[in-house]
Amino acid sequence: MATVTSVSYFKRYKMEMELHSMPSPRLPDEFAFVAWSCELLGAHADMLFGSFHQEIDAQVFPSLGDRQGALCLMIEMTRKRGFLPEATWLLLGPLGPCGTVQGLCERDGVGAIQNLGILPGWRGRGLGEALLLQALHGFRQAGLRRALLEVTAQNEVAIRLYRRLGFRRSKTLYKAVPYQVLSPEF
Ligand SMILES: CC(C)(COP(=O)(O)OP(=O)(O)OC[C@H]1O[C@@H](n2cnc3c(N)ncnc32)[C@H](O)[C@@H]1OP(=O)(O)O)[C@@H](O)C(=O)NCCC(=O)NCCS
């Protein structure tokens, strides 16, 4: 037996929208947005791991399936030149943090939403929509006029949310993800 590298391809959509006339985010009582600060790095990483590790995107981006990987991802993101604190928010609920979203400014002045995540126990009550709107308003504050994101085609809940807020599909991409398999042939 030997290990060989195989590759899975995941269909992903790039979605885009113009940033005009967006509703203001509305949160239920006992929830609040917390603005980015370096001390929150660990809390964002915990929310990334907690929101994504059981989801399809943990197969597409294996570091999301691992607590340490999520921390490294978060560190990398905050060190990028385009990292936008105005579009990076932690969602605080009655029992502590329960969601995260991060934003980057791409070279052409477009805001790129990264990793919108709500912990499983808090989904289906409008928190994902509110957190995304908060980040989009952050792009506006930073002077950006357009936003984009990428989403795995199987992630129907997320796609419905993005469409509801005005995002439209602009491109289909295929993400190659290598993985190791045991092969009896060798
Ligand atoms: C995608 C994600 C962020 C959505 O978060 P959420 O908080 O559940 O989002 P919302 O509550 O705003 O919307 C989800 C659904 O709840 C419904 N909803 C909103 N408020 C509601 C309420 N008060 N009562 C009942 N349902 C409600 C919405 O209409 C929506 O329904 P739909 O699926 O028919 O469109 C969340 O599922 C998640 O973290 N997934 C894993 C990570 C992930 O895949 N992120 C996206 C990467 S691109």
PDBQT file of the ligand as one rigid body, heavy atoms in Angstrom, charges set to zero:
ROOT
HETATM    1  C1  LIG A 201     -24.524  30.997   5.578  1.00  0.00    +0.000 C 
HETATM    2  C2  LIG A 201     -24.755  31.428   7.035  1.00  0.00    +0.000 C 
HETATM    3  C3  LIG A 201     -23.744  32.490   7.423  1.00  0.00    +0.000 C 
HETATM    4  C4  LIG A 201     -26.177  31.986   7.171  1.00  0.00    +0.000 C 
HETATM    5  O1  LIG A 201     -26.337  32.435   8.515  1.00  0.00    +0.000 OA
HETATM    6  P1  LIG A 201     -27.788  32.604   9.185  1.00  0.00    +0.000 P 
HETATM    7  O2  LIG A 201     -27.624  33.405  10.403  1.00  0.00    +0.000 OA
HETATM    8  O3  LIG A 201     -28.453  31.294   9.291  1.00  0.00    +0.000 OA
HETATM    9  O4  LIG A 201     -28.504  33.487   8.041  1.00  0.00    +0.000 OA
HETATM   10  P2  LIG A 201     -29.950  34.139   8.116  1.00  0.00    +0.000 P 
HETATM   11  O5  LIG A 201     -30.630  33.718   9.382  1.00  0.00    +0.000 OA
HETATM   12  O6  LIG A 201     -29.788  35.569   7.832  1.00  0.00    +0.000 OA
HETATM   13  O7  LIG A 201     -30.652  33.437   6.889  1.00  0.00    +0.000 OA
HETATM   14  C5  LIG A 201     -30.814  32.024   6.868  1.00  0.00    +0.000 C 
HETATM   15  C6  LIG A 201     -32.271  31.631   6.740  1.00  0.00    +0.000 C 
HETATM   16  O8  LIG A 201     -32.971  31.946   7.934  1.00  0.00    +0.000 OA
HETATM   17  C7  LIG A 201     -34.172  32.676   7.601  1.00  0.00    +0.000 C 
HETATM   18  N1  LIG A 201     -34.496  33.564   8.705  1.00  0.00    +0.000 N 
HETATM   19  C8  LIG A 201     -33.970  34.767   8.967  1.00  0.00    +0.000 A 
HETATM   20  N2  LIG A 201     -34.535  35.293  10.080  1.00  0.00    +0.000 NA
HETATM   21  C9  LIG A 201     -35.415  34.365  10.525  1.00  0.00    +0.000 A 
HETATM   22  C10 LIG A 201     -36.288  34.314  11.640  1.00  0.00    +0.000 A 
HETATM   23  N3  LIG A 201     -36.360  35.307  12.519  1.00  0.00    +0.000 N 
HETATM   24  N4  LIG A 201     -37.043  33.197  11.782  1.00  0.00    +0.000 NA
HETATM   25  C11 LIG A 201     -36.959  32.171  10.916  1.00  0.00    +0.000 A 
HETATM   26  N5  LIG A 201     -36.128  32.170   9.841  1.00  0.00    +0.000 NA
HETATM   27  C12 LIG A 201     -35.385  33.252   9.660  1.00  0.00    +0.000 A 
HETATM   28  C13 LIG A 201     -33.783  33.404   6.345  1.00  0.00    +0.000 C 
HETATM   29  O9  LIG A 201     -34.913  33.794   5.596  1.00  0.00    +0.000 OA
HETATM   30  C14 LIG A 201     -32.992  32.377   5.641  1.00  0.00    +0.000 C 
HETATM   31  O10 LIG A 201     -33.861  31.472   5.004  1.00  0.00    +0.000 OA
HETATM   32  P3  LIG A 201     -33.523  30.788   3.607  1.00  0.00    +0.000 P 
HETATM   33  O11 LIG A 201     -32.514  29.729   3.894  1.00  0.00    +0.000 OA
HETATM   34  O12 LIG A 201     -34.831  30.264   3.162  1.00  0.00    +0.000 OA
HETATM   35  O13 LIG A 201     -32.964  31.848   2.705  1.00  0.00    +0.000 OA
HETATM   36  C15 LIG A 201     -24.644  30.190   7.994  1.00  0.00    +0.000 C 
HETATM   37  O14 LIG A 201     -25.495  29.180   7.522  1.00  0.00    +0.000 OA
HETATM   38  C16 LIG A 201     -23.232  29.635   8.129  1.00  0.00    +0.000 C 
HETATM   39  O15 LIG A 201     -22.435  30.112   8.946  1.00  0.00    +0.000 OA
HETATM   40  N6  LIG A 201     -22.912  28.586   7.351  1.00  0.00    +0.000 N 
HETATM   41  C17 LIG A 201     -21.611  27.916   7.460  1.00  0.00    +0.000 C 
HETATM   42  C18 LIG A 201     -20.504  28.786   6.962  1.00  0.00    +0.000 C 
HETATM   43  C19 LIG A 201     -20.737  29.161   5.504  1.00  0.00    +0.000 C 
HETATM   44  O16 LIG A 201     -20.983  28.301   4.668  1.00  0.00    +0.000 OA
HETATM   45  N7  LIG A 201     -20.630  30.467   5.205  1.00  0.00    +0.000 N 
HETATM   46  C20 LIG A 201     -20.762  30.996   3.861  1.00  0.00    +0.000 C 
HETATM   47  C21 LIG A 201     -19.475  30.881   3.150  1.00  0.00    +0.000 C 
HETATM   48  S1  LIG A 201     -19.552  31.548   1.508  1.00  0.00    +0.000 SA
ENDROOT
TORSDOF 0
